[in-house]
Amino acid sequence: MAKINTPWHAKGNERIRCPFPDCTHIAEVITKIHCRLEHGMERHEVEKLYGLPKSVFVKHPFKAGS
């Protein structure tokens, strides 16, 4: 599978946060469906009003035996 290189797709092991105000959605991809269902907007509208997703640090929980 080819990697997609857009600001709406995280790179490597990082995660990104939806730029919509007060949205707590963090994922590898902020999808068009997320923008439509959660915010009633197209992704390009979210970008125009609120900018692009930002990279976030996600602390992974400790796994016993690791």
Helices and strands as residue ranges (DSSP letters): E 15-17, E 26-27, H 32-39, H 43-50, E 54-56
